[in-house]
């Protein structure tokens, strides 16, 4: 197994610090990002909501979000290629702007990951409850969620190779449960014409405009296309990381979009009572569609495959969060940093992984006492992810304006600046849509997304100002141009030696 040496010119830790072994190949890295992105989870969680809000044309949000996030992935790919460093968004933001800026970006991202893991664990527990002979009481769902989190933590702690293996299994479960099932429904159970994806079925927003209704359904697409950044979160464990991570990110989005479109098309066109779904008369349409198409036994088999895919999603999320916490701790940014910045003999940041499990468990307990908060924290997770993403995109644009030309092994050349501007524009639109008030008379329910984001930002800023964690590390910052020049000089020297 290749041992990482991390020469300083590549932006990775200097000698003497805890280091990973490079055991993850392109396919495993892609599988990690794809299972974290998990089109199955997004489709199953938000299909009914999106179709009720905007009718069948809501499927176009998959295309819109995929194209927008592909632009973001291209920007991330150039950054990750120049800085193949564990932790992803945190070291990228630090090297593109500075340590204080990176602290806030990664702080928001950290808590968004925590609540995302919580949400997926809670959703998965409802699937499990449908298979086992116990009632889906809040206590049973809490116990199931905690057990699932603990089991996935155990797999993660067993080593990076097992993480990669389970990610590949999860990838195939996703393929079966979204692409194969979608194709089956389209071929053998189609009840609607393809033109239905242009039929709003009379839905209008409260202002009498369909545009407003369509915009309200954006969450299905916006929720679906993040997770590709996990390919970069484990950068120091990836073989030939500078070349392979950007490719894995792009593949995650492309395959995710294809999978989701086929899946949603399958559910839409195989439903004989589509108008009842759009009107809300069928509150949970996917199980109904599956029972009609597959029968009770077939539907159960699908649920088992879906559970495996969701568990793989939790596994990938835990891996991403633990590497972020490890990266933070390696730069002494958190309380207990020395303890959390250790790597085990299994090539895993064990202590950071334990924290990555415990934090979602705490949120699961909170959801047990406040079950209505599950939807709220899920909404916060999405806007938190988008904000932290766009902080990196903005930092990259700042460096380009200053003259930065990415010097990693992978880049998009002359299209970089235009791509960066378009990625930022898309991200701002996404944040705007996610920040729209909910249709509720209660103030907290109405503005829950912005309130949650404000709380996280305020706590992060106060901790940063009082404890000054950013001042405890000498790790490089704001050095994109200088580092790019150093990489080019190193390559020129290597060519001369040949």
C-alpha positions as MATLAB code, in Angstrom:
seq = 'XXXXXXXXXXXXXXXXXXXXXXXXXXXXXXXXXXXXXXXXXXXXXXXXXXXXXXXXXXXXXXXXXXXXXXXXXXXXXXXXXXXXXXXXXXXXXXXXXXXXXXXXXXXXXXXXXXXXXXXXXXXXXXXXXXXXXXXXXXXXXXXXXXXXXXXXXXXXXXXXXXXXXXXXXXXXXXXXXXXXXXXXXXXXXXXXXXXXXXXXXXXXXXXXXXXXXXXXXXXXXXXXXXXXXXXXXXXXXXXXXXXXXXXXXXXXXXXXXXXXXXXXXXXXXXXXXXXXXXXXXXXXXXXXXXXXXXXXXXXXXXXXXXXXXXXXXXXXXXXXXXXXXXXXXXXXXXXXXXXXXXXXXXXXXXXXXXXXXXXXXXXXXXXXXXXXXXXXXXXXXXXXXXXXXXXXXXXXXXXXXXXXXXXXXXXXXXXXXXXXXXXXXXXXXXXXXXXXXXXXXXXXXXXXXXXXXXXXXXXXXXXXXXXXXXXXXXXXXXXXXXXXXXXXXXXXXXXXXX';
ca = [
       0.000    0.000    0.000;
       1.357    3.390   -0.975;
       2.430    5.570    1.910;
       1.788    9.281    1.393;
       4.869   11.454    1.612;
       3.049   14.754    1.079;
       5.824   17.022   -0.258;
       5.199   20.599    0.912;
       4.944   21.903   -2.667;
       1.734   19.906   -3.137;
       0.072   21.645   -0.242;
      -0.273   18.642    2.029;
       0.981   18.382    5.627;
       4.632   18.657    6.362;
       6.658   15.703    7.600;
       6.047   14.721   11.201;
       2.282   15.216   11.135;
      -0.278   12.415   11.070;
      -0.586   11.098    7.510;
      -2.894    8.749    5.615;
      -2.150    5.917    3.238;
      -3.359    6.218   -0.347;
      -5.629    3.195   -0.794;
      -8.642    4.686   -2.640;
      -8.794    4.397   -6.439;
     -10.943    6.334   -8.925;
     -13.932    3.965   -8.829;
     -14.034    3.882   -5.028;
     -13.628    7.666   -4.851;
     -16.468    8.133   -7.347;
     -18.622    5.623   -5.416;
     -18.015    7.589   -2.215;
     -19.241   10.814   -3.803;
     -22.159    9.136   -5.568;
     -23.469    7.339   -2.484;
     -23.194   10.564   -0.454;
     -25.098   12.396   -3.211;
     -27.614    9.492   -3.105;
     -30.292   10.306   -5.717;
     -32.465    7.587   -4.176;
     -32.660    9.421   -0.856;
     -33.544   12.739   -2.446;
     -36.142   11.258   -4.790;
     -37.848    9.203   -2.091;
     -37.810   12.067    0.441;
     -38.970   14.912   -1.810;
     -40.800   13.415   -4.805;
     -44.286   13.880   -3.326;
     -43.559   17.423   -2.092;
     -42.134   18.585   -5.423;
     -44.933   17.079   -7.515;
     -47.577   18.538   -5.211;
     -45.996   22.003   -5.451;
     -45.318   22.166   -9.191;
     -46.736   19.072  -10.867;
     -44.729   16.844  -13.235;
     -42.535   19.735  -14.572;
     -40.805   19.696  -11.168;
     -38.541   17.054  -12.743;
     -36.757   19.861  -14.601;
     -35.228   20.977  -11.313;
     -33.063   17.870  -11.481;
     -31.605   19.113  -14.759;
     -31.226   22.716  -13.552;
     -29.527   21.763  -10.284;
     -27.297   19.189  -11.989;
     -26.013   21.760  -14.500;
     -25.506   24.373  -11.772;
     -23.676   22.021   -9.432;
     -21.595   20.709  -12.336;
     -20.276   24.268  -12.709;
     -19.454   24.279   -8.995;
     -17.776   20.870   -9.336;
     -15.568   22.189  -12.157;
     -14.398   25.005   -9.880;
     -13.860   22.580   -6.996;
     -12.016   20.237   -9.346;
      -9.412   22.857  -10.204;
      -8.982   23.774   -6.544;
      -8.792   20.141   -5.396;
      -6.283   19.348   -8.121;
      -3.962   22.112   -6.915;
      -4.675   21.351   -3.242;
      -5.332   17.587   -2.809;
      -5.649   17.977    0.967;
      -7.879   16.077    3.394;
     -10.808   18.124    4.683;
     -11.960   19.602    1.398;
     -13.704   22.909    1.929;
     -11.657   23.964    4.961;
      -8.143   23.739    3.442;
      -9.446   24.990    0.086;
     -10.961   28.119    1.648;
      -7.814   28.669    3.733;
      -5.485   28.502    0.762;
      -7.784   30.614   -1.444;
      -8.601   33.371    1.062;
      -7.374   32.988    4.634;
      -7.678   31.249    7.982;
     -10.569   33.325    9.390;
     -12.579   32.971    6.207;
     -11.877   29.227    6.164;
     -12.990   28.894    9.769;
     -16.469   30.264    9.016;
     -16.880   28.346    5.746;
     -15.915   25.034    7.353;
     -17.855   25.740   10.564;
     -21.102   26.123    8.584;
     -20.243   23.092    6.465;
     -19.497   21.005    9.572;
     -22.915   21.570   11.126;
     -24.665   21.152    7.797;
     -23.014   17.722    7.505;
     -24.039   16.812   11.062;
     -27.713   17.574   10.462;
     -27.599   15.909    7.032;
     -26.392   12.687    8.678;
     -29.167   13.065   11.243;
     -31.802   13.485    8.525;
     -30.640   10.470    6.501;
     -30.488    8.297    9.633;
     -34.036    9.320   10.579;
     -35.372    8.672    7.067;
     -33.600    5.298    6.943;
     -35.108    4.272   10.279;
     -38.610    4.657    8.804;
     -37.624    2.234    6.004;
     -36.326   -0.242    8.560;
     -39.519    0.100   10.581;
     -41.549   -0.956    7.542;
     -39.652   -4.269    7.420;
     -39.448   -5.332   11.046;
     -42.301   -6.327   13.364;
     -42.413   -3.294   15.660;
     -44.437   -0.119   15.564;
     -42.770    3.037   14.277;
     -43.019    4.922   17.561;
     -40.678    7.879   18.183;
     -38.678    5.800   20.691;
     -38.278    2.881   18.290;
     -37.213    5.231   15.486;
     -34.684    6.896   17.792;
     -33.220    3.540   18.830;
     -33.057    2.421   15.197;
     -31.330    5.637   14.109;
     -28.731    5.356   16.882;
     -28.033    1.710   16.045;
     -27.640    2.518   12.342;
     -25.228    5.361   13.118;
     -23.198    3.140   15.458;
     -23.002    0.271   12.952;
     -21.842    2.583   10.153;
     -19.279    4.096   12.522;
     -17.995    0.585   13.186;
     -17.571   -0.038    9.462;
     -15.756    3.277    9.076;
     -13.454    2.502   12.003;
     -12.521   -0.844   10.451;
     -10.510    0.885    7.751;
     -10.529    2.828    4.509;
     -10.614   -0.355    2.426;
     -13.907   -1.398    4.011;
     -15.255    2.122    3.490;
     -14.416    1.789   -0.203;
     -15.956   -1.695   -0.419;
     -19.247   -0.628    1.177;
     -19.332    2.513   -0.971;
     -19.113    0.316   -4.073;
     -21.921   -1.917   -2.739;
     -23.993    1.187   -2.042;
     -23.309    2.415   -5.561;
     -24.762   -0.760   -7.089;
     -27.765   -0.620   -4.764;
     -28.383    2.949   -5.918;
     -28.123    1.831   -9.543;
     -30.615   -0.994   -9.007;
     -33.050    1.067   -6.933;
     -33.094    4.124   -9.210;
     -31.936    3.292  -12.749;
     -32.982   -0.369  -13.062;
     -36.297    0.178  -11.278;
     -36.983    3.360  -13.262;
     -36.356    1.594  -16.582;
     -38.543   -1.326  -15.481;
     -41.414    1.024  -14.633;
     -41.046    2.902  -17.926;
     -41.027   -0.272  -20.049;
     -43.647   -2.423  -18.313;
     -45.899   -0.058  -16.331;
     -46.081    3.235  -18.214;
     -49.520    4.800  -17.900;
     -48.741    8.402  -18.896;
     -47.287    9.996  -22.054;
     -43.819   11.550  -21.910;
     -45.426   14.925  -22.656;
     -46.791   14.943  -19.098;
     -43.496   16.440  -17.871;
     -44.660   19.701  -19.513;
     -48.150   19.573  -17.970;
     -48.557   21.655  -14.796;
     -52.032   20.147  -14.303;
     -53.480   23.496  -13.349;
     -51.175   24.246  -10.433;
     -50.625   27.939   -9.666;
     -48.851   29.758   -6.830;
     -50.743   31.919   -4.334;
     -50.069   34.909   -6.632;
     -51.703   33.113   -9.558;
     -48.429   32.423  -11.374;
     -46.983   29.035  -12.286;
     -43.445   30.435  -12.053;
     -43.836   30.830   -8.307;
     -45.110   27.264   -7.971;
     -42.206   25.945  -10.047;
     -39.659   27.840   -7.957;
     -41.200   26.423   -4.768;
     -40.419   22.901   -6.007;
     -36.695   23.642   -6.356;
     -35.773   21.817   -3.138;
     -35.873   18.413   -4.842;
     -33.051   19.409   -7.175;
     -31.141   21.576   -4.720;
     -31.184   18.836   -2.052;
     -30.015   16.199   -4.505;
     -26.765   17.556   -5.913;
     -24.325   17.931   -3.092;
     -22.059   15.172   -1.855;
     -19.649   15.168   -4.774;
     -17.257   17.211   -2.612;
     -16.748   14.099   -0.446;
     -14.389   12.906   -3.190;
     -12.051   15.709   -2.106;
     -12.627   15.329    1.626;
     -10.537   12.126    1.581;
      -7.907   13.534   -0.795;
      -4.857   12.250    1.080;
      -6.238    8.707    0.844;
      -6.732    8.808   -2.938;
      -4.189    7.481   -5.408;
      -3.067   10.126   -7.947;
      -5.451   12.514   -6.180;
      -4.684   15.591   -8.285;
      -5.985   13.889  -11.437;
      -8.636   11.527  -10.124;
     -10.605   13.624   -7.612;
     -11.961   16.133  -10.183;
     -13.015   13.270  -12.469;
     -14.753   11.490   -9.563;
     -16.647   14.692   -8.680;
     -17.908   15.155  -12.229;
     -18.895   11.498  -12.568;
     -20.862   11.712   -9.303;
     -23.017   14.542  -10.659;
     -23.469   13.115  -14.164;
     -24.462    9.652  -12.927;
     -26.572   11.210  -10.179;
     -28.519   13.283  -12.704;
     -29.077   10.339  -15.062;
     -30.200    8.138  -12.160;
     -32.586   10.709  -10.707;
     -34.184   11.598  -14.041;
     -34.837    7.949  -14.906;
     -36.190    7.288  -11.412;
     -38.566   10.271  -11.321;
     -39.715    9.586  -14.884;
     -40.472    6.023  -13.866;
     -42.611    7.096  -10.916;
     -44.394    9.835  -12.881;
     -45.200    7.863  -16.008;
     -46.142    4.611  -14.267;
     -48.724    6.233  -12.023;
     -52.263    5.725  -13.345;
     -53.597    8.247  -10.793;
     -51.048   11.023  -11.315;
     -53.597   13.788  -10.780;
     -54.359   12.380   -7.321;
     -50.653   12.640   -6.473;
     -50.457   16.221   -7.780;
     -53.573   17.213   -5.815;
     -52.179   15.659   -2.619;
     -54.851   12.988   -2.316;
     -52.072   10.370   -2.293;
     -49.748   11.595    0.445;
     -47.035    8.923    0.075;
     -47.148    7.940   -3.599;
     -43.938    5.940   -4.083;
     -44.954    2.932   -1.904;
     -48.316    2.918   -3.683;
     -46.650    2.906   -7.104;
     -44.219    0.168   -6.064;
     -46.935   -2.068   -4.635;
     -48.953   -1.755   -7.832;
     -45.928   -2.420  -10.072;
     -43.924   -4.945   -8.046;
     -46.413   -6.504   -5.683;
     -45.885   -6.752   -1.899;
     -42.827   -9.035   -2.150;
     -41.154   -6.960   -4.847;
     -41.788   -3.778   -2.883;
     -40.130   -5.336    0.183;
     -37.074   -6.316   -1.870;
     -36.837   -2.744   -3.124;
     -36.988   -1.436    0.441;
     -34.102   -3.717    1.468;
     -31.988   -2.444   -1.443;
     -32.955    1.128   -0.580;
     -31.900    0.639    3.051;
     -28.475   -0.625    1.961;
     -28.083    2.409   -0.316;
     -29.074    4.779    2.491;
     -26.682    3.102    4.920;
     -23.911    3.586    2.396;
     -24.926    7.248    2.223;
     -24.585    7.535    6.022;
     -21.203    5.801    5.804;
     -19.942    8.271    3.193;
     -21.283   11.234    5.165;
     -19.555   10.059    8.340;
     -16.300    9.638    6.420;
     -16.572   13.154    4.996;
     -17.403   14.711    8.368;
     -14.631   12.869   10.202;
     -12.035   14.053    7.663;
     -13.272   17.626    8.018;
     -13.011   17.430   11.812;
      -9.566   15.829   11.457;
      -8.425   18.604    9.110;
      -9.746   21.255   11.521;
      -8.023   19.513   14.420;
      -4.725   19.085   12.576;
      -4.610   22.889   12.419;
      -5.673   23.096   16.094;
      -8.978   24.763   15.299;
     -11.241   22.891   17.752;
     -11.274   22.000   21.460;
      -9.573   18.622   21.893;
      -7.737   19.043   18.589;
      -4.737   16.946   19.614;
      -7.034   14.027   20.483;
      -9.075   14.328   17.262;
      -6.035   14.717   14.979;
      -4.829   11.133   15.424;
      -4.888    8.426   12.758;
      -5.245    4.768   13.731;
      -3.399    1.772   12.363;
      -6.452    1.223   10.143;
      -5.754    4.523    8.346;
      -8.790    6.182    9.968;
      -9.066    9.294   12.198;
     -10.749    7.211   14.910;
     -11.443    9.952   17.429;
     -12.793   12.345   14.814;
     -14.981    9.483   13.587;
     -16.413    8.949   17.070;
     -17.360   12.628   17.229;
     -18.867   12.328   13.736;
     -21.223    9.689   15.135;
     -21.974   11.282   18.510;
     -23.045   14.686   17.151;
     -25.817   13.242   14.919;
     -26.917   11.026   17.830;
     -27.442   14.173   19.916;
     -29.550   15.674   17.133;
     -31.530   12.428   16.840;
     -32.371   12.721   20.548;
     -33.476   16.315   19.933;
     -35.724   15.139   17.086;
     -37.195   12.525   19.449;
     -38.367   15.284   21.804;
     -39.194   17.723   18.966;
     -40.251   15.542   15.983;
     -41.373   18.552   13.925;
     -37.754   19.746   13.863;
     -36.661   17.054   11.394;
     -37.955   19.026    8.410;
     -36.423   22.197    9.820;
     -32.936   20.829   10.287;
     -33.065   19.194    6.846;
     -33.804   22.580    5.297;
     -30.936   24.147    7.269;
     -28.568   21.437    6.054;
     -29.189   22.322    2.411;
     -28.722   26.082    2.759;
     -25.673   25.531    4.989;
     -24.074   23.333    2.336;
     -24.841   25.853   -0.401;
     -23.439   28.770    1.591;
     -20.185   26.987    2.408;
     -19.854   25.859   -1.222;
     -20.280   29.391   -2.485;
     -17.717   30.733   -0.042;
     -15.167   28.497   -1.784;
     -16.456   29.487   -5.239;
     -16.217   33.189   -4.288;
     -12.715   32.705   -2.896;
     -11.644   31.003   -6.132;
     -13.091   33.883   -8.181;
     -11.198   36.385   -6.002;
      -7.947   34.572   -6.735;
      -8.671   34.444  -10.484;
      -9.260   38.191  -10.542;
      -5.891   38.613   -8.812;
      -4.255   36.543  -11.555;
      -4.446   32.944  -10.313;
      -4.160   30.256  -12.976;
      -4.835   26.833  -11.422;
      -1.747   24.632  -11.661;
      -3.002   21.212  -10.624;
      -2.811   18.166  -12.860;
      -6.440   18.805  -13.900;
      -7.867   22.133  -15.057;
     -10.336   23.634  -17.544;
      -8.001   26.278  -18.931;
      -9.446   29.391  -20.565;
     -13.011   28.529  -19.479;
     -12.127   28.815  -15.786;
     -13.175   32.425  -15.197;
     -16.526   32.166  -17.014;
     -17.271   28.850  -15.265;
     -16.427   30.396  -11.889;
     -18.763   33.370  -12.463;
     -21.627   31.136  -13.620;
     -21.100   28.784  -10.641;
     -21.326   31.733   -8.246;
     -24.486   33.029   -9.953;
     -26.113   29.605   -9.687;
     -25.140   29.294   -6.017;
     -26.593   32.697   -5.166;
     -29.847   31.720   -6.887;
     -29.906   28.459   -4.939;
     -29.360   30.237   -1.609;
     -32.103   32.731   -2.481;
     -34.583   29.936   -3.231;
     -33.670   28.030   -0.070;
     -34.071   31.158    2.055;
     -37.668   31.774    0.979;
     -40.091   31.838    3.925;
     -42.239   28.793    4.513;
     -45.996   29.002    4.185;
     -46.713   29.138    7.916;
     -48.224   31.712   10.306;
     -45.661   30.755   12.967;
     -42.589   33.043   12.819;
     -40.057   30.313   13.647;
     -41.575   27.862   11.170;
     -41.727   30.559    8.519;
     -38.074   31.613    8.825;
     -36.589   28.434   10.282;
     -33.871   28.099    7.610;
     -32.468   31.594    8.093;
     -32.819   31.400   11.884;
     -30.852   28.152   11.986;
     -28.186   29.577    9.694;
     -27.948   32.756   11.783;
     -27.512   30.757   15.004;
     -24.670   28.704   13.502;
     -22.961   31.788   12.069;
     -23.229   33.778   15.307;
     -21.870   30.936   17.455;
     -19.035   30.359   14.972;
     -18.107   34.045   14.872;
     -18.215   34.385   18.668;
     -16.014   31.313   19.141;
     -13.604   32.595   16.503;
     -13.353   36.055   18.098;
     -13.074   34.834   21.696;
     -10.888   31.728   21.318;
      -8.985   32.771   18.161;
      -8.527   29.163   16.987;
      -7.246   30.342   13.615;
      -4.054   31.645   15.220;
      -2.812   28.285   16.528;
      -1.513   26.876   13.227;
       1.180   27.927   10.816;
      -0.501   26.163    7.890;
      -0.290   28.210    4.676;
      -3.101   30.577    3.730;
      -4.047   32.838    0.810;
      -1.245   31.399   -1.330;
      -3.039   30.201   -4.490;
      -0.934   32.270   -6.916;
       2.401   31.548   -5.208;
       1.609   27.871   -4.859;
       0.585   27.594   -8.507;
       3.884   29.179   -9.554;
       5.807   26.771   -7.312;
       4.015   23.782   -8.862;
       4.808   24.984  -12.378;
       8.442   25.570  -11.445;
       8.684   22.072   -9.976;
       7.232   20.523  -13.144;
       9.616   22.546  -15.328;
      12.558   21.288  -13.289;
      11.350   17.700  -13.658;
      11.093   18.133  -17.441;
      14.613   19.562  -17.595;
      15.967   16.576  -15.667;
      14.462   14.255  -18.295;
];
